[in-house]
Amino acid sequence: MRRSVTPALALGFCALLATAPPAHATAERTAHADSYGTKAPYTPQQNPRTYQHAPAGFTPVLTENVSRHGSRAASDSEDGDLILALWEKAASEGQLTRRGSEFGPLVRSLLDAMAKVGYGNLSGRGKQEMQGTATRMEQRLPELFARIAEQNEKIDVVSSGQTRAVDSGKAFTAALAATDPDLAPLIGATRTDKDLLYFHKAAGGAAYRDYIAHDERLAKTLKSITDQPATHAAARSVLGKLFKPAFVQRIADGDFPSVGSDVDAAEAVYNLYGIAPAMRNESPDGKGWGMERYVSPGDAAWFGYLSDAEDFYQKGPGFTDSDITYRMADVLLDDLFEKVEAKRDGTSDLGAELRFTHAEEIIPLAALLGLPGSTEAATAEQPYTYAGNPWRGASVSPLGANIQWDVFRKGDTYLVRMLHNEKETAFKQGCVPVSKGSKFYDLDELERCFGRENDRARLRPRRAGL
């Protein structure tokens, strides 16, 4: 007979405290989250103590997630190299501001830290984000994880195959095993499924890639959003913190063609600002890099908007008359349903299905699911703006973002609860919960709402034969 889960719960609580974001991280997240776009560090969006209880008699039988990898280093050194080339030119000509004189060494230190982690790889903060999410999952569903251990149910782990996604899965499952060692032998080796979790680069994403590369309306819209006086004003403001006015003017005049425009240079500074929080643990004092000294809140907000606009049109709701940006996510939505349906039909011995992927998959899935903030597309006549659309990259898909389904059973009835970034979240409009205000939905109702009635009818004969 399995030991009591009480010690595991106590250990889990300690681990939860250990992996909770420090106070300064929470302040960083809430004060300037939108300015980081999809590079915003992760913070759970609901206090677990406020979660609704399942209706009487229902017990958890499955949990599954789709998780973006945690915080990471930048993909490459391009931004740092670009701005350092300008900085060294300015330094040689005596064109640095007092603040700017400190910027070059700081950038070199940040680049060194990212090279040590490995460009594109999970940072220390990213590992903590995964550990914290895993621990809170187990805290949320202690009865389920006790059942998994007692009945030797499987914990399946699948990733895109990219190193940061694989390492996120390792950090996540290591935290589960540390909280309850009985789970360790039940955690399967991470397998790779690019068609499921890297679909924007897989064979099925050819039409999408053609849209990104060649769609004239997309290119024209993004150019019109970026090429505004406000962008050039923000660029000059950013560069003015580093360089003296005459040097900023030379950048704007195109005197440094290898660097590009003033906007290109300012975006490089903004991108370093944006990635710095993800690398907080690797900073000399472990508290951060201080990049906010070089980008004012207003300028960060503007460049954050430009970043969000690109993600909105390339990955999110996009244009009202097209679903090219998110229809590929149907493979993920199908997989979410299939895991629940297999549990219902008695054909699965899974206790948990854990998936680790990227923003290019989370953002389309959020749109396909109709999650709050991901329901409004834009017309060609009225392009995406913060004032006119609630979509924000920092809310939809920060680093470490996740969509989780918890499944509960009572007799032959199965209920599903969804969490987005650990906040109980309603399914799309038209899906009816079990009662007014409830976050629990009958699986049959979700199949109806998402148009899976034929699948349900096909599977029912198997259920009758059990």
N, C-alpha and C positions, 0 to 999 in steps of 0.2 A: 504494500500500500504506500502511496506517495506521501512524503512528509508534508506537514502543514505549509501553506504558502505564506504564512505570516512573516517569517524571516526574510523571504524574498521581497515581500512588500516593503518591509522596513529598509532593506538594502536599496530597493528601487527608489524609495523616497529620498534616501541619502544621495543616490546617484542623480536624481532629479535636481536636488539642490546644487550639486556639484556642476551640473551642466547647464543650469539656468543662466541666461545672459546677465552680466553684471549691470549695475545701475547705469553706468555711463553708456553702455551699449544700448539700453532701452531708450535713454534720452536721445542718443544719436539716431536711433530708428524713428522715433516719433517726431523729432524736430525737423529733420530734413529728408525723410524717407523718399518722397517723390523725386527729389533732386538726384537720387542715385539710380532711378529707373529699375531695370531688372537686375542691377548689381547691388540693390539694397540688401543688407544682411538680414538674416531670418529672425523673426520674433513670432512666437505663437500668438494667435489673435483672440484667444478666449481663455478665461480662467477655467480650468477643468472643474472647479467646484460648482460652476454654473451650468454644466451639461445637463440636459434633460435625462430623466430615468426612462428606461424602456418600459412600455406598458406591462402591467402585471402578468407574470407567468412567462415572459420571454427571457431567454438566456442567450448569450453570445455564442456563435458557432463558427464565425469566420471574420477575419479582418483582411483588407487588401488596400494597397496604396499605389499611387503613382507619384514618385518623389523626384524633384529636380536635385541634382547634385548640390552639395554644400558650397560655401564660399571657396574661392579658388584664386590662384594667381592669374594675371592677364594671359591672354592666348599667346602673346609674343612681346618683344621689346620695342615694337615699332613706335609707339607713342613716346616712350622715354628717349629713344634714339633721336627722334625728330626734334623734340624740344631741347635736348642736350646739344644738338648741333647748333641751334639758334643761340642757346645760352653761352656756349663757348665762343661764338663769334662776338656776341655782345660783351662778354667779359674781356676779350682781347682789345676791344675798342673803348672800354670804360663806359659802357652803355647799360650797365645793370643798376637797378634800384637797390637800396639797402636791403629790402626784403628779398629781392631777386638774387642777391649774392649768396643767400643761404639755400636757394632752390636747387641749384645744380648738384651739390653734395647730397642733398636729401633724395633727389631722384636717383642718383647712382646707388645709394644705399637701398632704396626700394627695389630697383632693378636687380641688385645683387641678391636680395631676399627672395625675389620671385624666381630667379635663376636657380637658387638653392632648392626651393620647393619643387621647381620644374614648371615651365610655362604651361598654363592650362590645368595644372594639377591642383588637387584639393589642398587647402591651407589648414593650419591648425584650427582656425575658427570654423572652417568647414567641417572638420571632424567633430568638433564640439556640437555643431548644429545637428548633425546626424545622430550623435549619441543622445542629445537631449530629446529629440523627436521620438527616438526608439523607446527611451525610458518612459516618456509620457504616454506612449501607446500602451505599454504594459501596465502603467498605473491606471489608465482608463479602462482596461479590460482584464483585470486580474483573474476573473472567473474563466475567461477564454484561455488565457495562457496556462492556467492550472489544468484545464481540460486537455490542451495540446500536449502537455507533459505527461499526464496520466494515461492518455489514449494513444500516445506515440504518433500524433498527427504530424504531417510534414509542414515545414516552413520553406516555401520555395522562393528563391532569390534570382532575379533576372535583371540584366542591365543592357545598356546600349553597346557595351563593349569598350567605350571610351574610358581612359584611365580614371578620370575624376568620378565617373559614374560607378565604376567597379569599386573604387576605394570608398565611395559613399556607402555602398552596400556593405562593405566590410566593417566600416565604423558602426553602421546601424546594427548589424547582426551581432557584433562583438558586445555592444551595449546590452542587447537582449540577453545574451548568454551570461554576461557579468551580473546582471540583475537576478537571473535565475539559471544556474548552471545546468539544471535538468533539460533546458531547451537546446543546449549546445549540440548534442548528437542529432537533433531533429532538423537542424538548419542545413539545407542543401548547398552544394557548391554553386557559386554564382554562374549562371549560364548567360549566354549572349543571344539576343534576338533583335537584330537591327531593323527588321521589317516592323516590329512592334514599337521599339523605343528609340529608333533613329530614322523614322520614316521619311523625314525631309531629305535625307541623303540616300535612301533606299530606292529600289527600282520603281516602286509605286509613286515616288515623288517627282517623276520627270516633268509632269505638267506644271507642278508647283515651281520647280527650279527654272523652267522656261518663263513663268510669270515674273519671278524675281529678276531675271536677267534681261528680259525683253519687253515687258509690258509698258507701253508708252504712257498710259494714263497714270500708272504707279510712279514712273520716273518724273513725270510732269508735276504730279501732286506733291511728291516729296521735295522737289526742287523749289516749288512755290512756297512751301512751309519753311524751308531752311533759308532761302534767299530773301530775307526780310531785313529792313533797317535795324530791327531789334537784335538780330543775330550779329550783325557787324558791330553794333554798339556794345553788346555783351563781350564779343571777342576783344575789342579794344580795351574794355575794362579789365578783363583777365590778363591780357598781355601787359597792360599798364602797371600791374603790380610787380612785374618782373623786369621790364625794360623801360628805359627812358623814352619820352614821347617821340623823339626823332627816330629812334630805332623801331618803335611800333609803327610809325608812318612808313618806314622803308618796307616792313613786312607787308603792310596793306597795299603798298605800291607794287608789290611783286618783285622786289629786289633779290629775293632768295627763292628762285624757282624750284630748287630741289626740295624745299620745305612746303611749298604750296601757298595758299592764301592766309590771311589773318585768321579766318574761321578755322582752317585746318590746324593752325598752330594752337589756337585757343582750345579746340576740341581735344588736342593731344593732352593739354594741361587738365582739362575736365575729365578725360578718361583716366588719368592717373589719380585724380581726386576721387573718381568713382570706384576704382579698384582698391584704394588704400584701406578702407574699412575691412574688406575681406582678408587683408594681410595684417590685421591688427596684432595678432599674436606674434608675428615675426618682427615687429618693430623693436627698436632697441630697448624700450622700457615696457613693452608688452601692452601699452595703452593706446597706441595709435601713432600715425605719421604726421599729424598736424597739417594735412593738405588743405584743410578748410581755410587756412591763413592766406591761401593764394587764389581762392575762388569764393567770391561773396555769395551769400544766400540767394540774392536775386539772380546773379549770373548762373549759379548752379541750377536754380529752378528753370531758367530758360533753356539751358543745354539739356537738362533732364526732360523737358517737354519735347525737344527735338528728337531725343533718343526714344521717347515713348511714341512719338508720331511714326517713326520708322518701324518700331515693333508692332504698333497697331495695324499698320497697312501691310506689313510683311508676314505677320504671324497671327494677328488677332482678328477682330470682327471685320476689319477692312471695309470694302465698298458694299453698299446695300444690295447691289445686283449680282454679287459673286460670293461663292463659298470656297474659292480656291485656296484660301489661306488656312482653312480649318477642316475641310472635308476629309483630309487624310487621317485625321484623328479617329475616324470611325473604327479603325483596327483596335485602338486602345479602348474605346467605349465598348466594343464587342467583347473584348477580353474581360473587362470588368464584369459585364453581365454573365459571361460564360462561367466564370469562377463561382458566382453566386448560384447560378442555375444548376451547375454540377453538384454543388453542395445539397441543394434541394432535392435533386434527383437520385442522391445516394451513389453517385459515380465518382466522388472525390474524397480523398482522405487528407486534404489540405486544411490546415488550421490558419495559415497566413500566406498571402501572396504579396511579395515585396518587389516593387519595380523601381529602377533608378535610371533617370533619363535627363532631359535638358529642357531649357526654356522653349526651344522650337517644338517641343511636344506638349508641354504643360499649357502653354498659351492657347494653341488650337483646341486642346481638349476642354479647356475652360469655356471657350466660345461654343463648342459643340454641345456641352452640357447646359449652356445658358446660365452660367454662374453669375451672381450679382456683379455688375461692372463690366461684364463681357457680352452684353446682349445688344448693344447699340452700335450698328455700323454707321458709316458716314457716306453722304452723297458727294458726287463730284462738285456740286455747287456749294456745299457747306462742309468743308474739310474738317478733320479732327482738330479740336481745341480742348484745352482743359475746361474752359467755361461751358462748352457745349456737350461734353461727353465724360462719363464717369470713369472710363478705362484708365488705369494707372499700372504701369509695369511693376512698381514696387508692391502693389497689392495683389495683382494677379500671379506674378511669378518672380518673387524675390529669390535670391540664392537660398536653396534649401526648401523651396516651395513644395507643397504636397496636396494631393487630393486623396482622401481616404474614405473607404466604405466599410462600415461595421454592420455585420449581419446577425440578426437575432431570430430565434426560432421558438415557436410554441405549437406543438402538434405538427400539423401540415402547413402552418402559416409562417411565412418568412418576412421579416421586416428589414429595411435597409436605412441606415442613417449615414449621411455624407458630411464630411468635414473638409473645409478648404483652409489650408494653413492653420489647422486645428481649431477652426471655428465651425460650429454646427451651421450647416448651410442648406437652404431649401433647394430642391430640385427645380428644374426649369418651370416656367409658367405653363399651366395646364396639367401638371402632375399634382394629384390630390393626396395630402398626407392622411394618416389614419384618423386624425381629429384636428380641429382648427388650432393652428398655432404649433402643432407637433412637428418635429423634425424627423419623424419616423414614417416610412412609406412602405406599403405592402408591395412585395416583389411583383405580384400580378399587375398592380396599378402602374408600376414603373415600366413593365413590359408593354402595357397598353400605351402609356404616354410616349415612349420612345419607339413605338411601332414594331415591337417584337412579338406581336400576337401569334404570327405564324410559327415562330420558333417555339413558343410556349405550347401551341397545339401539337406540334410535332413531338415534343418531349413528353407530353402527358401519358401516352401509352406506356412508356418505360416506368413512369411513376406508379401507374396502376398495377404494374406487374411486380413491384417490389414486395 
